[in-house]
Amino acid sequence: MPIIVRLDVMLAERKVRSKALAEFVGITEANLSLLKQGKIKGVRFDTLEKICEYLQCQPGDLLRYAPDPADDALPPD
């Protein structure tokens, strides 16, 4: 997947527990875990906003784009 979720890195850097963040954001720890693992298809902007508010970061601190090397092997359109 070309989008890398770095939420676990930010939690570690800020020394924040997932449980505290989940409570602040208003989501379950299970859903936060799925987000940390990148196993979700999307995230609501209000959820992202609350995460950034609590961690005092920017959305770009949480998400990275890493192109899939296999995509380079595809012929151009």
C-alpha positions in Angstrom: 0.0 0.0 0.0 1.5 3.3 -1.0 0.1 5.2 2.0 2.1 4.5 5.2 0.4 5.3 8.5 2.9 6.5 11.1 0.5 6.9 14.0 2.5 4.3 16.1 5.6 6.4 15.6 3.9 9.6 16.7 2.4 7.9 19.8 5.9 6.6 20.8 7.5 10.0 20.2 4.9 11.8 22.3 4.9 9.0 24.9 1.1 8.7 24.6 -0.9 5.5 25.1 -3.4 4.3 22.5 -6.1 4.2 25.2 -5.7 7.9 26.0 -5.8 8.9 22.4 -8.8 6.7 21.6 -10.8 8.2 24.5 -9.9 11.7 23.5 -10.8 11.1 19.8 -14.0 9.2 20.7 -13.2 5.9 18.9 -12.6 2.4 20.2 -9.1 1.1 20.9 -9.8 -1.6 18.3 -10.5 1.0 15.6 -7.4 3.0 16.6 -5.4 -0.2 16.3 -6.7 -0.8 12.8 -5.8 2.7 11.9 -2.2 2.3 13.3 -1.8 -0.9 11.2 -3.0 0.8 8.0 -5.9 -1.7 7.7 -8.6 0.9 7.0 -9.7 2.3 3.7 -10.3 5.9 4.9 -10.3 8.2 7.9 -12.8 11.0 8.6 -11.3 14.5 8.7 -12.8 15.2 12.1 -11.0 12.0 13.4 -7.7 13.1 11.9 -8.2 16.6 13.3 -8.7 15.2 16.8 -5.7 13.0 16.5 -3.5 15.9 15.4 -4.9 18.1 18.2 -4.1 15.6 20.9 -0.6 14.7 19.5 0.1 18.4 18.5 1.1 17.4 15.0 0.2 17.8 11.3 -1.6 15.2 9.2 1.7 14.9 7.2 3.4 13.7 10.4 1.0 10.8 10.5 0.8 9.8 6.8 3.5 9.1 4.2 3.3 8.3 0.5 5.7 5.5 -0.6 5.2 4.4 -4.2 5.0 0.7 -4.8 8.1 -0.4 -6.8 5.9 -2.8 -8.7 4.1 0.1 -10.2 7.3 1.2 -12.0 7.3 -2.1 -13.9 3.9 -1.3 -15.5 4.1 0.0 -19.1 2.9 3.6 -19.6 -0.7 4.2 -20.7 
